[in-house]
Amino acid sequence: MTQQPHGEDPPSLRKTLGVVDGVAIAASSTAATTSIGIGLGVTAGVVGLHLPAIMLLAFLPILGIAGAYSGLNRVEPNAGNGYVWVGRSLTPWLGFLVGWVNIVATVAFLAYTTAVTGSAMLQLAGEAGLHRVAGLVLDPGSTAQTTAVGIVVLVAVTLTAVTGVKTAARLQSGLLVFEYVVLLGFCGYGIVTGPHPFRLSWFDPFAIPSASALAQGLLLSVFCYWGFEAAFTVNEEVRDPRDASRAGLITLVTMLGLFLLGSVAFQRVLSEQELAGHGAQGLAFFGDRLASQPLAALPLVALMFSAVASLQAGVIPTARGMFAMSRDRTLGPVWSKVSARYGTPATGTLLIGALATAVAALALVIPRLADMIMATVNAVGIVVALSYALTALAAAARFRGLLREDWRQGVRAVVLPSLSAAALLGLGGYLAWSFYTSTDHFEVSADNGWFLLLTPALMIASGFLAAAWAKWVRKSPYFRTGHGTDADAPHLLATSN
């Protein structure tokens, strides 16, 4: 468990949330509208007209990961979740790596979503007839313009997140209701009226063009599901830790339904070339094909709301993960300062927003938004798969005694997470190898394999360097006490069912 220096009691967060609040935070973090509006087009560029198949296939290992999170959360609710669980059950080095890559992946995601938010707003301005400001032609595909607009929104949602997760959850609940009404309405209408015939081959994973396309498509789909575990990062702020597990699982199943609905609707309405060719403007193009203005602008408004909510939902779990790491002195004390007024890690939340702003500005070296999206999604997909796999292995290690005590629970708590971990590690390794062998030179480009491999490699390597600093410079007790299997865990799990 976590420790605080100088014998002080560790800082605590206020318990104000219920299961509905957890669903709102997790669903906003997963950002179904953003994933459908942008992620489907990116994924279609890899797997073609097999989006339903790849979404269903990716759900299987993610369901095993969700089971691992739920089981571990029952026996040890902790804002650090994977960082704490992997450190105790496997090794502190890997535990720290899980915490670290989640931080850097989320910061990269926030930078990417900042540009997506700006793009949605500029597209909406264009639909309203505003195409030029002070002589500047507004371009929703310009990384510079979209980042500048998105940074303004990022600052605003960061300040909102400081005031507490209850406030954030209320805001996100309102945004989600609007998003889902629009999404369900347009996707349902598209399924009924789309010009392209429905085909069962859309659900056939064996029809995907190649093994590398299958691997990349699966990791892109994993990226779409990424965020359901945000419910577990606020498990110290829910009134009952089981509510965090319920919220995460409810969110995950809801996302599956929305992704299947969206992928079928998009393929009924758009051709493969249209799907893959519109990138960040995919949802707007979809809306234009189904309705005339002003109704056609509704999906774009939903995308903007989704991006805003996911920015806020990205800041919240990251600040709490760093809060948990700071309690162990693996990160500096600034991250575990709790606001006396709001009961939140306010300083850490503001710093996360500042870091994401800086990374968003650095992303300007990639001049087109579509290239930035592809590079970010590929990088984050690999490190998220690694984090999920290690957390699943931690669950398998901690609950392995259940295989002898109750084989049914053992299959659920040990075998399924192990299979999910093996699948994700295999996919990540295969994709990394395909990136490495796809080119013989390096350039900053979303279609350069070495560049796509360098980004996640740097994320992982920086984690080991930061861990070394925490162990030998900060002399964190986490590296002495973070390992080992909790002997009571199997018994606690068995009695909690």
Phi, psi and omega in degrees: 000177185275156180229159179237140181296157173064023175073009181283155173293140179295144178297148182236157180257154183283136180271098184233355192256152171243185185295324179296320177297319179297320177297318180298318181291314181293318180294322178293322178293320177291326173056067183300319182295318177294318180297320179289314184292330184240313185297325181295320179294318179297315181292323178297330176294344181257313187255357181070215184274054179226034181298315178301321180296314184289327178291320177293317182295319180292333181295330185298306177294328180294326177296321175296322177295319179298322176297321178296314178300315183296315180296315180294325180293331179295322185265342182206076176297127183202136180299336180278349185025257187306323179300316180284315186294316180292321179298323181282322189265335180245278179202145179302329180297314179288326176300314178298321180298319178300312178299318184292312183292331174295323178294307185291326178294320180291321177298318176296319178297318179298320178297317179295317181290332174302314179293321179298318178299313178299321179297316179299320180292321179291323175298318180295321177298320178296319178297330179276000178095005179264106184245353184211137177228121179051042178084353181267125177283123182284127183232107180295348177265359180275121179298322181297311183291315181294324179293318180299314179293317181296326180297322178300316179293319180301318178299316182296315183287331176296317178296323177294319180296331179298326186287349175133153182288336178295314177298316180297318181296322178295316178299314183292327178298317178295317179295320181296319181301313179297313181304312187288325176299313180295315182298312180296320181296310183289318180293320177297318178294322179295321179296322182284320190251355184302144183283341183270132184293146176290137181229135176295337179297341176299334183261009183261105181292338181286348179270358177294138193307320185205169178295321179292324176295321177297314181296313181293320178298321178295317180291325174297322178290322174302319177300321179297321179282341183305132178125342179300331183285357175302332177299330182278343179281344177252022184289346173275355180248003175265152183290331179225120182305333178295336177296326178296318178296316179299316182297318180296316182289320177299316180298316184296314180294321177298318179298319178302312180299317181292320181293320178294316177300313181294318183293320178294317180297316180298319182284338173286328187264322188247149173282169179299320180294320179292321179299311186280342190264353186253352171050236184293344179262012186300314183291323177297318179296319177302314179296320179296329180286339185256339185208165175260166180292148005272354182298327182296341181279346184300315177300327179291321176296318178298320177298318179297316178298319180297317180295319179297314181296321181289331173299310180295318180291336176285323180293318187297304182293328180294317178298325181283327173297318179289330174301313180295319180293324179293327178297333178270001184062024171277340170235168184295161184294341183298331185284343181254014176284124181257129179294127179295331183280316187255345182068028181233160173285073191297315181298315179298322178298316178296322180292323177299315177300320179293319178297316180297323177297317180296317179293322177300320179293321179295333181293353180294350177291342175260109194287338183246138183300319182299321178294319180296319179299311182298316181297316182292314183298318179296316181296312182293324179301319181292313183287329176294318177301319178297314181298314179299316183297316181295322178294321178295319178295326176297319177296317180299319180292318184289324186256017185298335178296339180293338179298330178272328187273320183207101189295330179295312177293327179296319178298316182291320187269341186240305187291310183296314175300323179295317178296320178296317179297316180298319179297315182290319178296319178296318179297313180299317179295318179296317181294320178299318179296319180294324175297316184296321184271359186277349182208168178238014179210165182249138169205153180282090183206144183290347177252013177263118185299321181294323177294316180296329179279326183298319185299306177294329178297318178294322178301315182288315180298320179296331178294319178291324176295317179294324178295319178298320178296316181295323183285312190259340178259307177284342182052049182294133177293345179303326183281355172256329188245355186279355183255170176102150180268133178288114185295335182276348188301311180301320180294317180297318179296316183296321184278347182274352183267000000 
